[in-house]
Amino acid sequence: MKLKICGMKHNTAEVAQLRPDYLGFIFWEHSSRFFDTEIPQLPHHINKVGVFVDATPKYIIEMVKKHQLQGIQLHGQESPIYCKNISLELIKENQKVSIIKVFSIKDEFDFGILQQYENCCDFFLFDTKGKLPGGNGYTFNWSVLKNYPSNKPYFLSGGIGPNNLDKIKEFLELPESKYCYAIDINSKFELQPGLKNIEELQKFKKAL
């Protein structure tokens, strides 16, 4: 199971020493974790993911080049056409970047929506529906994923914290976890927005 630690800002180098598979950097100005500095040198195997909310293609390309991102996470109302166009723009710019499209869930979800995105995204990410595009701090009802119709790998996100380990292990024994590719964590492992609790992250990663 892969691990993505999102909302990086203040102690990126320390978190990178834990060797997660992905680190997420939020390029949305309204976020308390908005990333506006330089990403330090990271171990080669860590994938840098830029998180965007209804951003212009120009801005995304600019950030991909500036920070040498390996992935972009689209957390807004981006349409399938938008995703396809971004993919084509990245290819044109000779940038090998994975596209992760986020969908927000609470107690139910129309999985029929995913069909339109099958050919223009590399991964899906399921987060908790809340007031903000992300980082709302609570989990959604994972049993909804029983109806997951795709074989595209997905990230499981939304308020996952140290107390969810048993729940995650139970979930990973279920058929609906078959295409769960990574666990995505953020706000439940913070001392303040963007400042990660290294000790808690270390324990979680080891247990996972």
HUCORJO-V583137 format. One record per backbone hydrogen bond with DSSP energy under -0.5 kcal/mol. CO is the residue of the C=O (numbers start at 1). NH is the residue of the N-H. E is the energy in kcal/mol with one decimal. If there is no record, write none. Layout:
co,nh,e
CO,NH,E
CO,NH,E
This chain:
co,nh,e
2,183,-2.4
3,21,-1.5
3,22,-2.0
4,6,-0.6
4,185,-2.8
5,24,-2.7
11,15,-2.0
12,16,-2.6
13,17,-1.1
14,17,-0.5
15,18,-1.8
16,19,-1.8
21,47,-2.8
22,5,-2.4
23,49,-2.9
24,8,-2.7
25,27,-0.6
25,51,-3.1
26,35,-3.2
28,31,-2.2
31,34,-1.4
33,26,-0.6
34,36,-0.7
43,46,-1.7
47,23,-2.5
47,49,-0.6
48,70,-2.3
48,71,-1.7
49,25,-3.1
50,52,-0.5
50,73,-3.3
51,27,-2.8
52,75,-3.4
56,60,-2.1
57,61,-2.7
58,62,-2.1
59,63,-2.3
60,64,-2.6
61,65,-2.3
62,66,-2.5
63,67,-2.5
64,68,-0.8
64,69,-1.4
70,98,-2.6
71,50,-2.6
72,74,-0.6
72,100,-3.0
73,52,-3.0
73,75,-0.8
74,102,-2.4
79,83,-2.4
80,84,-2.5
81,85,-2.7
82,86,-2.5
83,87,-2.2
84,88,-2.3
85,89,-2.5
86,90,-2.5
87,91,-2.0
88,92,-2.4
89,93,-1.8
90,95,-3.1
91,94,-1.7
94,96,-0.6
95,97,-1.1
98,72,-2.7
98,100,-0.6
99,101,-0.6
99,122,-2.4
99,123,-2.0
100,74,-3.0
100,102,-0.5
101,125,-2.2
103,127,-2.3
105,129,-2.5
106,141,-1.9
108,106,-0.9
109,111,-1.1
110,113,-1.7
111,114,-1.3
112,115,-0.9
113,116,-0.9
114,117,-1.7
114,118,-0.7
115,118,-1.0
117,120,-1.4
117,121,-0.8
123,101,-2.3
124,155,-2.4
125,103,-2.8
125,127,-0.6
126,157,-2.4
127,105,-3.0
140,142,-1.1
141,144,-2.0
142,145,-1.9
143,146,-1.9
144,147,-1.9
145,148,-1.7
153,124,-1.6
154,181,-3.1
154,182,-1.3
155,126,-2.5
155,157,-0.6
156,184,-3.0
160,186,-0.5
161,164,-2.1
162,165,-0.9
164,168,-2.7
165,169,-2.5
166,170,-2.2
167,171,-2.4
168,172,-2.6
170,173,-1.2
171,174,-1.9
174,177,-1.7
175,178,-1.9
177,180,-2.2
179,154,-2.7
179,181,-0.8
181,2,-2.0
182,156,-2.9
183,4,-2.9
183,185,-0.5
185,6,-3.1
186,189,-1.9
187,190,-1.1
189,197,-3.1
192,191,-0.5
192,195,-2.8
194,9,-0.9
194,10,-2.4
194,11,-0.8
194,196,-0.7
195,191,-3.0
195,192,-1.1
196,198,-1.1
197,201,-2.3
198,202,-2.6
199,203,-2.0
200,204,-2.3
201,205,-2.8
202,206,-2.1
203,207,-2.1
204,208,-2.3
